[in-house]
């Protein structure tokens, strides 16, 4: 059995092989850059107006309107002292422009423009290179592309992007007691749900599960399922069958498939019977079968490796230290990840902390870490892992 930090260090220290690919910009959301992106030109590429209004030459309250410039125009208007030009947001400002004044603060009579007050030098003009200079690094290698990132890259005229490939994920659930949705559930059976939760958790953080299988508690069937998945996946996630019961065959089946144990069992609650193994460049997590345990272990241990395999600079869940809303005493002899909800700057430990209880996790947005046999007073800070 290992401590939490030791288990996390083993995962962090794994040597991985990541490969890159060229993808269309529109298909890059959630992917990580395999090389940095630099600005091919100044951004903006020319001085332009920040609003609809009038470009002015000089600092006065009365101007003569001599023309108009719309966005996209190749206008060659050159203003002289006391002159103005009608201009629209994003349009290139005429040569010699001192400022742009918004139209709401002006009055027009014929070709005369009157201002409520004199403008300030340079106001409402977006200067060339104000956001980026040519050659400046826009995004570092490992940056995970967001919707805003796609917009930024698109504004640089880049249509194809070199990114790291994402890992191929397979998911296997085991258990004779599990019934597929749509089938008749008998006494002593339960509907299988962990695969839905784990698959959705992958998707929530930008990954996709390529294959999902349910296998009965049969050693040869589990062994065969492992063999098939290891041939075509980068990471295999098990749910169930990893404890010490007579029908828990996963650990032995992994060993017979040549998977080398990196650690087995973590001194924590929930999720003690957690397994992590490796075969060459393939990785295996065997998570506990209890729903809350399975999902908690995914968030804390599997997600960091998924990021690592995808070339991301992210290390795992975002973390905050926030004051606790009520006194709490962790009576467990093990460090605990507790289902919690963050509201108005405080975090509340929720009812329903059992490892089989997932409703409280569905109603919360965080996991709170509290050490074994530790009491926390209202207002004291606790470490929060943000799960949504």
C-alpha positions as CSV (number, residue, x, y, z in Angstrom):
1,X,0.0,0.0,0.0
2,X,1.2,3.5,-0.8
3,X,0.5,7.0,0.4
4,X,-1.4,9.4,-1.8
5,X,1.6,11.6,-2.6
6,X,3.7,8.5,-3.4
7,X,1.0,7.3,-5.8
8,X,0.7,10.7,-7.5
9,X,4.5,10.9,-7.8
10,X,4.7,7.5,-9.5
11,X,2.1,8.7,-12.0
12,X,3.9,12.0,-12.6
13,X,7.3,10.2,-13.1
14,X,6.1,7.9,-15.8
15,X,8.0,8.2,-19.1
16,X,5.5,8.6,-21.9
17,X,5.7,8.8,-25.7
18,X,3.5,11.5,-27.2
19,X,3.0,11.9,-30.9
20,X,1.9,14.9,-32.9
21,X,-0.5,15.4,-35.8
22,X,-1.7,18.2,-38.0
23,X,-5.4,19.1,-37.4
24,X,-7.7,21.7,-38.9
25,X,-8.2,24.6,-36.5
26,X,-11.9,23.8,-36.2
27,X,-11.1,20.4,-34.8
28,X,-8.5,21.5,-32.3
29,X,-10.6,22.3,-29.3
30,X,-9.1,20.6,-26.2
31,X,-5.9,19.6,-27.9
32,X,-2.5,20.7,-26.7
33,X,0.1,22.4,-29.0
34,X,3.1,20.3,-29.9
35,X,5.0,23.4,-30.8
36,X,4.7,27.1,-29.9
37,X,2.8,29.5,-32.1
38,X,4.3,32.9,-32.8
39,X,2.6,36.0,-34.4
40,X,3.3,36.2,-38.1
41,X,2.5,39.9,-38.1
42,X,1.6,42.7,-35.7
43,X,-1.8,42.5,-34.1
44,X,-3.6,44.7,-34.9
45,X,-1.8,45.1,-38.3
46,X,-2.9,48.8,-38.5
47,X,-4.2,51.5,-36.3
48,X,-8.0,51.0,-36.2
49,X,-11.1,52.4,-34.5
50,X,-12.4,50.9,-31.3
51,X,-15.9,52.1,-31.9
52,X,-18.3,53.8,-34.3
53,X,-17.8,57.5,-34.3
54,X,-15.4,60.1,-35.9
55,X,-11.7,60.1,-36.4
56,X,-10.3,63.5,-35.5
57,X,-7.2,65.5,-36.2
58,X,-6.4,67.9,-33.4
59,X,-7.8,68.4,-29.9
60,X,-10.8,70.7,-30.3
61,X,-14.6,70.7,-30.0
62,X,-15.5,71.6,-33.6
63,X,-14.4,69.8,-36.8
64,X,-15.1,69.7,-40.5
65,X,-16.3,66.3,-41.8
66,X,-14.4,65.4,-45.0
67,X,-15.2,61.8,-45.6
68,X,-16.1,58.3,-44.3
69,X,-14.1,55.1,-43.6
70,X,-15.9,51.7,-43.2
71,X,-14.4,48.5,-41.9
72,X,-12.4,46.9,-44.7
73,X,-12.0,50.1,-46.7
74,X,-8.6,50.9,-48.2
75,X,-9.2,54.6,-47.6
76,X,-6.4,57.0,-48.3
77,X,-7.9,59.9,-46.4
78,X,-5.3,62.1,-44.8
79,X,-6.7,64.5,-42.1
80,X,-5.5,68.0,-41.5
81,X,-5.9,70.0,-38.3
82,X,-9.6,70.6,-37.6
83,X,-10.8,67.8,-39.9
84,X,-12.8,64.7,-39.1
85,X,-13.9,61.5,-40.9
86,X,-16.9,59.3,-40.1
87,X,-15.5,55.9,-39.1
88,X,-16.8,52.5,-38.0
89,X,-15.5,49.9,-35.5
90,X,-12.4,48.1,-36.9
91,X,-11.8,50.5,-39.7
92,X,-8.3,51.8,-40.4
93,X,-8.0,55.3,-39.0
94,X,-7.0,58.0,-41.5
95,X,-3.5,59.3,-41.5
96,X,-2.8,62.0,-38.9
97,X,-5.7,60.9,-36.7
98,X,-5.3,62.2,-33.1
99,X,-8.3,60.3,-31.6
100,X,-11.7,58.7,-32.2
101,X,-14.8,60.1,-30.5
102,X,-17.9,57.9,-30.1
103,X,-20.9,59.1,-32.1
104,X,-23.1,59.4,-29.0
105,X,-20.9,62.3,-27.7
106,X,-21.3,64.4,-30.9
107,X,-23.7,66.6,-32.8
108,X,-23.7,66.9,-36.6
109,X,-24.9,69.9,-38.6
110,X,-24.3,69.6,-42.3
111,X,-20.5,68.9,-42.6
112,X,-19.8,70.3,-39.1
113,X,-19.1,68.1,-36.1
114,X,-19.5,69.3,-32.6
115,X,-18.1,67.5,-29.5
116,X,-19.5,67.6,-26.0
117,X,-15.9,67.9,-24.8
118,X,-12.4,67.8,-26.3
119,X,-11.0,64.3,-26.9
120,X,-7.9,62.9,-25.3
121,X,-4.9,62.2,-27.5
122,X,-5.1,58.6,-28.8
123,X,-8.4,57.7,-27.3
124,X,-10.4,54.9,-28.8
125,X,-7.6,54.0,-31.3
126,X,-6.3,50.5,-31.3
127,X,-2.6,51.0,-32.1
128,X,-0.7,48.7,-34.5
129,X,1.0,45.9,-32.5
130,X,-0.9,46.8,-29.4
131,X,-1.8,43.2,-28.6
132,X,1.0,41.3,-30.3
133,X,4.3,42.2,-32.1
134,X,5.4,40.2,-35.1
135,X,7.5,37.2,-33.9
136,X,6.1,37.4,-30.3
137,X,5.1,34.0,-28.8
138,X,1.4,33.7,-28.7
139,X,1.0,30.3,-27.1
140,X,3.7,28.0,-25.7
141,X,4.1,24.3,-26.5
142,X,1.6,22.4,-24.3
143,X,-1.0,25.0,-24.3
144,X,-4.5,23.4,-24.3
145,X,-6.6,25.1,-26.9
146,X,-9.8,26.8,-25.7
147,X,-12.5,28.4,-27.7
148,X,-10.8,31.8,-27.2
149,X,-7.5,30.1,-28.3
150,X,-9.1,29.0,-31.5
151,X,-10.3,32.5,-32.1
152,X,-6.8,33.9,-31.4
153,X,-5.1,31.4,-33.7
154,X,-7.7,32.0,-36.4
155,X,-7.1,35.7,-36.3
156,X,-3.5,35.0,-37.2
157,X,-4.6,33.3,-40.4
158,X,-3.5,29.9,-39.3
159,X,-5.9,27.1,-40.6
160,X,-3.9,24.0,-39.7
161,X,-2.4,23.4,-36.3
162,X,0.2,21.0,-35.0
163,X,-1.0,19.3,-31.8
164,X,-0.3,16.3,-29.7
165,X,-2.5,13.3,-30.3
166,X,-4.9,12.4,-27.5
167,X,-4.6,9.0,-25.9
168,X,-6.9,6.2,-27.0
169,X,-9.0,5.2,-24.0
170,X,-10.7,1.8,-23.4
171,X,-13.1,1.2,-20.6
172,X,-14.0,-2.2,-19.1
173,X,-16.5,-2.8,-16.3
174,X,-16.8,-6.1,-14.5
175,X,-19.3,-7.7,-12.2
176,X,-22.0,-10.5,-12.4
177,X,-24.3,-8.2,-10.5
178,X,-24.3,-5.6,-13.3
179,X,-27.2,-5.4,-15.7
180,X,-27.2,-3.4,-18.9
181,X,-29.8,-0.7,-19.4
182,X,-32.9,-2.1,-21.0
183,X,-32.5,-5.6,-19.5
184,X,-34.7,-7.0,-16.8
185,X,-33.1,-6.4,-13.4
186,X,-33.5,-9.4,-11.0
187,X,-33.2,-9.4,-7.2
188,X,-29.6,-8.9,-6.2
189,X,-28.6,-7.1,-9.4
190,X,-28.0,-3.4,-10.2
191,X,-27.9,-1.4,-13.3
192,X,-24.4,-0.7,-14.6
193,X,-23.6,3.0,-14.3
194,X,-19.9,3.4,-13.7
195,X,-19.1,3.2,-17.4
196,X,-21.5,6.1,-18.1
197,X,-20.0,8.2,-15.4
198,X,-16.4,7.5,-16.4
199,X,-17.0,8.0,-20.1
200,X,-18.7,11.3,-19.4
201,X,-15.8,12.3,-17.1
202,X,-13.4,11.7,-19.9
203,X,-15.5,13.8,-22.2
204,X,-15.9,16.6,-19.6
205,X,-12.1,17.1,-19.7
206,X,-11.7,16.9,-23.5
207,X,-11.0,13.2,-23.9
208,X,-13.1,10.4,-25.5
209,X,-13.5,6.8,-24.7
210,X,-13.0,4.8,-27.9
211,X,-14.4,1.5,-26.6
212,X,-16.6,0.4,-23.7
213,X,-17.0,-3.2,-22.7
214,X,-18.8,-5.0,-19.9
215,X,-17.4,-8.4,-18.9
216,X,-18.8,-10.9,-16.4
217,X,-16.7,-12.1,-13.5
218,X,-15.0,-14.8,-15.5
219,X,-11.2,-15.0,-15.4
220,X,-10.6,-16.1,-19.0
221,X,-13.1,-13.6,-20.4
222,X,-11.4,-10.8,-18.4
223,X,-8.0,-12.0,-19.5
224,X,-9.0,-12.0,-23.1
225,X,-10.7,-8.6,-22.8
226,X,-7.5,-7.1,-21.4
227,X,-5.4,-8.6,-24.2
228,X,-7.6,-7.2,-26.9
229,X,-7.8,-3.7,-25.3
230,X,-4.0,-3.5,-24.8
231,X,-3.4,-4.0,-28.5
232,X,-5.4,-1.0,-29.5
233,X,-5.5,1.5,-26.6
234,X,-3.0,3.8,-24.8
235,X,-4.8,3.6,-21.5
236,X,-7.2,1.0,-20.2
237,X,-9.5,1.8,-17.3
238,X,-11.2,-0.9,-15.3
239,X,-14.1,-0.4,-12.9
240,X,-14.6,-3.3,-10.4
241,X,-12.9,-6.6,-9.9
242,X,-9.8,-5.2,-8.3
243,X,-10.4,-5.9,-4.6
244,X,-9.7,-9.2,-2.8
245,X,-12.9,-11.1,-3.2
246,X,-13.1,-14.6,-4.7
247,X,-14.5,-13.1,-8.0
248,X,-12.0,-10.3,-8.3
249,X,-9.9,-11.5,-11.2
250,X,-8.6,-8.3,-12.7
251,X,-5.2,-8.1,-11.0
252,X,-4.3,-11.7,-11.8
253,X,-5.5,-11.3,-15.4
254,X,-3.4,-8.1,-15.8
255,X,-0.3,-9.9,-14.5
256,X,-0.9,-12.8,-17.0
257,X,-1.1,-10.2,-19.8
258,X,2.4,-8.9,-18.9
259,X,1.2,-5.7,-17.1
260,X,3.7,-4.6,-14.5
261,X,2.3,-3.3,-11.3
262,X,3.3,0.3,-10.4
263,X,1.3,0.4,-7.2
264,X,-1.7,-1.4,-5.7
265,X,-3.8,0.0,-2.9
266,X,-3.6,3.6,-1.7
267,X,-4.0,4.7,1.9
268,X,-7.1,6.8,1.4
269,X,-10.8,7.0,1.6
270,X,-12.6,6.3,-0.7
271,X,-10.8,4.2,-3.2
272,X,-8.3,2.2,-1.3
273,X,-8.2,-0.8,-3.7
274,X,-6.8,1.3,-6.6
275,X,-4.4,-0.4,-9.1
276,X,-2.0,1.3,-11.5
277,X,0.1,-0.8,-14.0
278,X,2.1,-0.5,-17.2
279,X,3.0,-2.7,-20.2
280,X,5.5,-1.0,-22.4
281,X,3.8,2.2,-23.5
282,X,0.3,1.1,-22.4
283,X,-1.1,2.1,-19.0
284,X,-3.8,0.5,-16.9
285,X,-5.9,1.8,-14.0
286,X,-8.2,-0.6,-12.2
287,X,-10.6,1.5,-10.2
288,X,-12.9,0.3,-7.3
289,X,-16.4,-0.7,-8.3
290,X,-18.2,1.6,-5.9
291,X,-19.5,4.6,-8.0
292,X,-18.1,7.4,-5.8
293,X,-14.8,5.6,-5.3
294,X,-14.4,5.0,-9.0
295,X,-15.1,8.5,-10.1
296,X,-13.0,10.1,-7.3
297,X,-10.0,7.9,-8.3
298,X,-10.5,9.0,-11.9
299,X,-10.4,12.7,-11.0
300,X,-7.4,12.4,-8.7
301,X,-5.2,9.8,-10.4
302,X,-6.3,9.0,-14.0
303,X,-6.9,12.6,-15.2
304,X,-3.2,13.7,-14.5
305,X,-1.9,10.8,-16.7
306,X,-4.4,11.6,-19.5
307,X,-3.1,15.2,-19.6
308,X,0.5,13.9,-19.6
309,X,-0.2,11.5,-22.4
310,X,-1.8,14.3,-24.5
311,X,1.2,16.6,-24.1
312,X,-0.7,19.2,-21.9
313,X,1.0,21.4,-19.4
314,X,-2.0,20.7,-17.1
315,X,-1.3,18.5,-14.1
316,X,-4.8,17.6,-13.0
317,X,-7.8,19.2,-11.5
318,X,-7.7,22.9,-10.6
319,X,-7.3,23.4,-6.9
320,X,-8.3,26.2,-4.5
321,X,-7.9,26.7,-0.8
322,X,-11.2,27.9,0.6
323,X,-12.8,28.4,4.0
324,X,-15.1,25.6,5.2
325,X,-18.7,26.6,5.8
326,X,-19.1,24.4,8.9
327,X,-17.0,22.6,11.5
328,X,-16.0,19.2,10.2
329,X,-14.3,16.2,11.9
330,X,-12.8,13.5,9.7
331,X,-13.2,10.5,12.0
332,X,-11.6,8.1,9.4
333,X,-8.1,6.7,10.1
334,X,-7.3,7.5,6.4
335,X,-6.9,10.8,4.5
336,X,-10.2,11.5,2.7
337,X,-11.5,13.0,-0.5
338,X,-14.9,14.3,0.5
339,X,-17.8,15.3,-1.8
340,X,-18.4,19.0,-1.4
341,X,-20.1,22.1,-2.9
342,X,-18.5,25.5,-3.3
343,X,-20.9,28.5,-3.0
344,X,-20.2,32.2,-2.3
345,X,-16.6,31.6,-1.5
346,X,-17.2,28.9,1.1
347,X,-17.1,25.1,0.7
348,X,-19.6,22.8,2.4
349,X,-19.0,19.1,3.0
350,X,-22.1,17.3,1.8
351,X,-24.1,14.5,3.4
352,X,-23.8,11.1,1.7
353,X,-20.1,10.4,1.9
354,X,-20.4,6.6,1.4
355,X,-18.3,5.2,-1.4
356,X,-21.4,3.8,-3.1
357,X,-23.3,7.1,-2.9
358,X,-23.0,9.2,-6.0
359,X,-26.0,11.6,-5.7
360,X,-24.0,13.9,-3.4
361,X,-21.2,14.1,-6.0
362,X,-23.7,14.9,-8.6
363,X,-25.0,17.8,-6.5
364,X,-21.5,19.1,-5.6
365,X,-18.7,20.6,-7.6
366,X,-15.6,19.7,-5.7
367,X,-13.7,17.2,-3.7
368,X,-12.2,18.4,-0.4
369,X,-9.1,16.8,1.0
370,X,-8.9,16.4,4.8
371,X,-6.2,14.4,6.5
372,X,-7.0,11.4,8.8
373,X,-8.5,12.1,12.2
374,X,-8.5,15.8,11.6
375,X,-10.9,18.5,12.8
376,X,-11.5,21.7,10.8
377,X,-13.2,24.7,12.3
378,X,-15.6,26.9,10.4
379,X,-13.7,29.5,8.4
380,X,-10.5,27.5,8.2
381,X,-9.0,26.8,4.8
382,X,-9.2,23.4,3.1
383,X,-7.9,22.1,-0.2
384,X,-10.6,21.8,-2.8
385,X,-10.3,19.9,-6.1
386,X,-12.7,21.4,-8.7
387,X,-14.6,18.6,-10.5
388,X,-17.0,21.0,-12.4
